[in-house]
């Protein structure tokens, strides 16, 4: 895959900023819990359920954003997700009950998840595979700033402007990222109409565990014997549908979805085996 020359530093900053949207949305309103609880006539314990609903939304969003980013290109799903994030953020400001706040936080997470998934997928679009680990480490470095800044900013805003302004600022941040991406971020992956959005039942079938205590071979390093694990040929056969769907995935975004939705030891093992084209460590 060719990687055209772009402003590397600017792209890293943009991708890093996209990755911070969800962490800011999680941490920024934490100091406002007492004010939100008082406004909604409930307890802070019930308000904390909105954090759980946000994490559920992030987990759900990762299941479908990968194929969408492959089918429609990187930018269109990203804009749609950020637009949903903005709308949900504004709807959080008019919450009249804790149930409404929890529901809107779920929608907010579904939208914000697009930025996180797209940022990781675009690392492979703009940078060669040899630099992937280095670029992701830089994104994580930028990501690490959000837990430091978000509570302080959120506490100041909630104290001086009121808790609804926390969500307004989150919406403005997402709007700013839409403008920045439209102006300075190139399209990393052109739309591919050959990518199917139909659910394959085989992709929902998780592999059986393939590692069992034994002697004589290693699970992740075929060339290094180990006395800890034995590879099961029958388990490999049960996991073939997963491998077939993973290999047929058209790009990094869909492959990332496979890794997120099938994040079991068996899945990670077979993905590593598939990428390295290595033979099975041993036979049963």
N, C-alpha and C positions, 0 to 999 in steps of 0.2 A: 504493500500500500504506500503510495506517495504521500509525502507530507509537505505541502507548500509552505513557503516562508511567511511567517506572520510575526507580529510584535509579541514575542514570547512572554515578556514580563507582563504586558497588559492582559493577555489571555489568561495567564495564571491568576492574576488579581481578580479578573471577572469570574473565573470558575471558582476561585476561593470564596468570593462574595456570595455566589449562588449557593455554595455549600453551607454558608452561615445562616441562611434564612430560617430553616427549621430550628437550629439551636437557639437563635434569638427568640423565635416564637415560643420556645419552651421556657427559657430562663428569664426573659425580660419582664413577664408579668407576675413573677413569683413574689416580689415585694408588695404587690398590690392586692394580695389575697385578703387581708383584713378589710380593705375598702370595698372589694367586690362582694365579700360575704355580707358586709353591712348593707350594701345597696340592694342585694337580692334577698335579704332577710333569711340567711342561712348560715351554716357553719363553714369554717375554712376546710374542714375535712371533706365536705361535699364539693367545695370548689376544687379541691385537689383531684377529683375525678376527671376534671377537664384535661389534666395532664395525661391520665390513662387513655382517654379518648383520642388525644393527639398521637400517642404512640401507636394505637390501633390503626389510625388513619395512615401513618407512615408505613406500617407493615402492609396494609392493604394496597397502598399506592404502588409499592415496588413490584407487585404481581403483574401489573398491566402497562406500566410506563415503558418498560424495555421494548416490547413489540411495537408500541405506539411511536416511540422515537425512531425505530427502524422503518416503519411503514410511511410515516408522514414527515420524516426529517427531524432534525434536532429542535428547530426553533418553534414550529407550530405547536407541538405538545407542551413545550416550555412556556410559551405565551399563554396557552389555555390554562395550564396549571397555576401560573402566577396570577392570572385574572381571577380564578376561583379563590385563590388565597386572599386577594384584595377584597372581593365581595364578602367572603366569610369573616374577614377581620372587621369590616364595617358592621356586619350583622352582630358581631360580638359586642359592639358598643351599645346596642339597643337591647341587650339581654334583659328580660323581665323575670326570668326564672333560671335556676341552676340547670334544669334540663335543656333549655334553649342554649345556654352557654356551652354545655358539654357537646351538643349536636353541632354547633357552629365550629367548635374546636376540631371536631372530627373532619368537617369539610375543609377547614383551614389546613389540616395536615395533608389531606388528599391533594390539595393544590401545591403546598410547599414541597411535597415529596418530589414533584417533577423537577425542581431545581437541583435537588441533591442527586437524583439518578442521572439527569442530563449532564451535570458537571463531571461525574465520573466517566460517563460514556464518551464525552468529548475529549478526555485526556488521550484516548487512543486515536481520535480523529486528527488531532493537531500535533501529536508528538510520536516519535518512533518508539517501538516496543522496548528498546534498550533503555529509554529514559522514563518509562512508565512509573517505576517505583520511586524515582527521584521526584517526579512531578506530583505524584499522589502524596508524598511526604511533605511537600511544600503546601499543598492544599490542607493537609491535616494541621500544619503549623498555623495557617490562617484560621482554620476552624477552631484551634485551641484558644484563640483570643475571645471568642464569643462568650464562654462561661465567665470570663473575667469582666467584660464590659457590660453584658446584658443586664445583670441584676442591678448594677450601679445606675445605669441609664434608666432602667425601669423604675427604680426607687425614686430617683429625682423627678421623673415625669409624673409618677403617681402622686407624689407629695405636693408638687406645685401646680399641676394641671388637672389631675384627676385620673382615675384608672382607665376611663375610655380612651384617653389619648395614647395609652400604651399600644392599643390595637390600631389606632389611627396611624401612629408612626410605623408600625409593622406594615400596614398597607401602603404607606408612602415609600417605604424601603423597597417593597416588591415592585411598585410602579416605577421607581427609579431604575431597578434592575432590568425591567422590560425595555426602557429607553436605552440604557447602556448596551444591552445585547443587540437591539435593533440597529444601533449606530456603529458599534465597534467590534462586535463579535461576529466573525464570518460563519457561514453555514458549514458545519463539520461533516454532515452526512446527508446526501441528497435523498429525497423521498424514494422509497423502493416499493412500488405497487405489488411486487411479487411476494412480499411478506404477508403471510396469512394471519388474520386476527382471530381465527376460529380456534376454540379450545380443543386441544388434542388430549383425549383421556389418558394416553400414555404418559403425558407430561405431568399429570396429577398423581401418578402412581409412584410412591417413593421406593427407592431401592431397599432391599433387606440389608442389614449389617453384613459386611463382608469380612470383618476382621475377627478372628477367633484365636484364643490362646493356643500356641503350639510351638514348635521349634523349626528353625531352618530357613526362614526368609523374612524380609522386612516389608511392611505395608506400603511405605511411601518411597523407598529406595530399592529398586530391584537389584542393583548391583552391590548392595551392602547386606550381607546376611545378618539375621537377628534371631534371638531365641525367644522373641516375644509374641510373634503373630504368624498366622498361616493364612494364605489366600484361598478362598473358597470358590471353586469353579462354578458350583451350582448357584452361588450368590451372584456371580458375574452374569449368568444367564438371566436371573431375575431382574438384573439392572439394565439389561440391554435396551429396553424401551427408553429409559432415561438417557443413555448414551446416544442413541440414534437421534433423539430430539435435540440433544445438546450439540452434536456435530453438525446438524442441519441448520442451526441458528445462524442467521446471516451476518451478524455483527456483534460488536462488543456489548451493546446495550441489551440485546436479548440474552446473550450468554451471562451477563451480570444478573439478569432476572432468574435464570436457572440456578445460579449459585445462591441467590438470596432465598428463593422459594424452596430449595432442596438442600438446605445447609445442614446436612447430616454427615457423620464421618464417612459413610458409604458414598455419598454424593461427591464429597470433596476428593475422595480417593479416586473415583472413576473419572472425575474431571481432570485431575492431574495426570492420570494414566492416558486419557484421551489427548491432552495437549502435548504430552511428550512422545506419543506414539510408542510407548515402551511396552514390551511384552509383560504378561502377568508375572508377578514375582515368583510364583510357583504354582503347581497344580495340586488339587486335593488328592 
